[in-house]
């Protein structure tokens, strides 16, 4: 089961952070069709957020066809976002972990690593478009 977390510094609304985390878990194969999402009550207790925030996230997932609520039972994943690239994830993850270790050895903190990665990712994406 997925464990949600919130980043108050991200500038992204809490409900969207929950939606993004479910989408990421679906892409990475961590959640599969039929898996149950945490109950609203459990998410509220763990993250100390308003129940309406969790409900809004779950409604968004339902609207996207990724989840469905079963009254009295919970909310369940209805489809996945994995594709044929899933097999490539493990070696790429190991390579990325090695890169992260090198970045830390070079003295970069987490925020600097994230900034470097995000900027490089965006630049590479823009170059692919051009």
C-alpha positions as a printed NumPy array, in Angstrom:
array([[  0.   ,   0.   ,   0.   ],
       [  1.176,   3.507,  -0.766],
       [  2.274,   5.794,   2.07 ],
       [  1.6  ,   9.425,   1.299],
       [  3.85 ,  12.297,   2.32 ],
       [  3.491,  16.042,   1.904],
       [  6.129,  18.626,   1.076],
       [  5.086,  22.011,   2.411],
       [  7.921,  23.693,   0.481],
       [  6.91 ,  22.361,  -2.936],
       [  4.321,  25.007,  -3.757],
       [  2.002,  22.211,  -4.959],
       [ -1.359,  21.913,  -3.226],
       [ -1.68 ,  18.939,  -0.863],
       [ -4.443,  17.267,  -2.869],
       [ -2.342,  17.428,  -6.049],
       [  0.651,  16.004,  -4.195],
       [ -1.499,  12.984,  -3.294],
       [ -2.704,  12.623,  -6.889],
       [  0.863,  12.844,  -8.228],
       [  2.083,  10.242,  -5.751],
       [ -0.602,   7.789,  -6.869],
       [  0.209,   8.443, -10.533],
       [  3.928,   7.88 ,  -9.866],
       [  3.202,   4.651,  -7.999],
       [  1.049,   3.485, -10.926],
       [  3.798,   4.307, -13.444],
       [  6.439,   2.496, -11.397],
       [  4.298,  -0.588, -10.856],
       [  4.126,   0.   ,  -7.1  ],
       [  0.329,   0.098,  -7.308],
       [ -1.64 ,  -2.285,  -9.487],
       [ -5.218,  -2.662, -10.566],
       [ -7.297,  -3.824,  -7.609],
       [ -4.983,  -2.406,  -4.927],
       [ -6.673,  -0.426,  -2.199],
       [ -5.633,   3.133,  -1.473],
       [ -5.331,   4.143,   2.192],
       [ -8.626,   5.134,   3.756],
       [ -9.37 ,   8.814,   4.102],
       [ -9.305,   8.351,   7.88 ],
       [ -5.819,   6.782,   7.764],
       [ -4.408,   9.529,   5.498],
       [ -5.902,  12.254,   7.698],
       [ -4.409,  10.66 ,  10.834],
       [ -0.979,  10.141,   9.262],
       [ -0.628,  13.543,   7.56 ],
       [ -2.802,  15.727,   9.815],
       [ -4.704,  17.209,   6.856],
       [ -8.346,  17.983,   6.206],
       [-10.443,  14.991,   5.094],
       [-11.811,  17.102,   2.227],
       [ -8.273,  17.357,   0.824],
       [ -7.997,  13.569,   0.62 ],
       [-11.515,  13.259,  -0.776],
       [-10.692,  15.844,  -3.458],
       [ -7.575,  13.875,  -4.454],
       [ -9.511,  10.608,  -4.612],
       [-12.285,  12.255,  -6.669],
       [ -9.628,  13.538,  -9.106],
       [ -8.247,   9.999,  -9.438],
       [-11.776,   8.717, -10.054],
       [-12.346,  11.409, -12.678],
       [ -9.147,  10.27 , -14.433],
       [-10.376,   6.665, -14.353],
       [ -7.513,   5.554, -12.117],
       [ -9.532,   4.722,  -9.004],
       [-13.058,   3.932,  -7.904],
       [-14.727,   4.281,  -4.532],
       [-16.677,   1.366,  -3.114],
       [-18.979,   2.772,  -0.433],
       [-18.228,   1.279,   2.952],
       [-15.183,  -0.591,   1.623],
       [-12.652,   1.964,   0.341],
       [-11.056,   3.34 ,  -2.808],
       [ -9.398,   0.949,  -5.237],
       [ -7.083,   1.295,  -8.224],
       [ -8.962,   0.609, -11.456],
       [ -6.106,   0.769, -13.958],
       [ -2.357,   1.088, -14.122],
       [ -0.017,   3.436, -15.946],
       [  2.877,   1.009, -16.406],
       [  4.142,   0.217, -19.873],
       [  6.861,  -1.822, -21.554],
       [  9.551,   0.462, -20.091],
       [  8.972,  -0.966, -16.605],
       [ 11.707,  -3.58 , -17.165],
       [ 14.258,  -0.79 , -17.634],
       [ 13.474,   0.818, -14.272],
       [ 15.689,  -1.341, -12.037],
       [ 18.992,  -0.738, -13.86 ],
       [ 18.173,   2.938, -14.326],
       [ 17.348,   3.244, -10.623],
       [ 20.708,   1.715,  -9.68 ],
       [ 22.494,   4.124, -12.034],
       [ 20.589,   7.056, -10.558],
       [ 21.459,   5.917,  -7.015],
       [ 25.149,   5.885,  -7.98 ],
       [ 24.795,   9.383,  -9.45 ],
       [ 23.099,  10.597,  -6.247],
       [ 25.952,   9.156,  -4.164],
       [ 28.49 ,  10.99 ,  -6.347],
       [ 26.515,  14.232,  -6.021],
       [ 26.503,  13.905,  -2.232],
       [ 30.224,  13.127,  -2.222],
       [ 30.735,  16.324,  -4.209],
       [ 29.064,  18.217,  -1.349],
       [ 25.595,  18.84 ,  -2.802],
       [ 22.698,  18.835,  -0.356],
       [ 19.243,  17.485,  -1.252],
       [ 17.925,  20.851,  -2.42 ],
       [ 20.947,  21.392,  -4.684],
       [ 20.633,  17.881,  -6.108],
       [ 16.955,  18.431,  -6.834],
       [ 17.657,  21.803,  -8.477],
       [ 20.432,  20.326, -10.628],
       [ 18.281,  17.384, -11.692],
       [ 15.181,  19.475, -12.399],
       [ 17.075,  22.083, -14.408],
       [ 18.932,  19.438, -16.405],
       [ 15.721,  17.483, -17.011],
       [ 13.863,  20.571, -18.244],
       [ 16.737,  21.661, -20.474],
       [ 16.99 ,  18.192, -22.018],
       [ 13.215,  18.109, -22.554],
       [ 13.282,  21.513, -24.24 ],
       [ 16.132,  20.384, -26.501],
       [ 14.11 ,  17.293, -27.475],
       [ 11.221,  19.56 , -28.507],
       [ 13.399,  21.881, -30.584]])
